[in-house]
Amino acid sequence: MTKIKTLAGTELSEEDIEALADEAERGYDLDKATKVTVGRPSLGTKGASPRVQVRVDPKLAKALKVRAQAEHCSVSEIARTALHEYLDRAA
């Protein structure tokens, strides 16, 4: 039999699966359901964060990825910080 796991990685037993199936057959009260949002949260306080894409040469892209890994952060976080610093300096 195929092993079935939850999103958290917990393996479900035959009894767990049977209990979930029984619950599903009884039906769910959708008034008690919680809203699930998919995707990354907005960076701004109002509305969606606009996406800004740029092309860079392969050497710069590699250096950016290496730096992000070294600092345990995302490439986007480094790019946002660099843009903020540049714009603050230019003002």
LINTAHU-V614798 format. One line per field, one symbol per residue. psi: psi as a letter, one per 40 degrees, with the letter a starting at -180 (. if undefined). A space follows every 10 residues. Layout:
psi->???
This chain:
psi->ihhhiideeh hhiddddddd ddddddiihe deiihhiiii iidiehaihi hhiihiiddd dddddddddd efiidddddd ddddddddde .
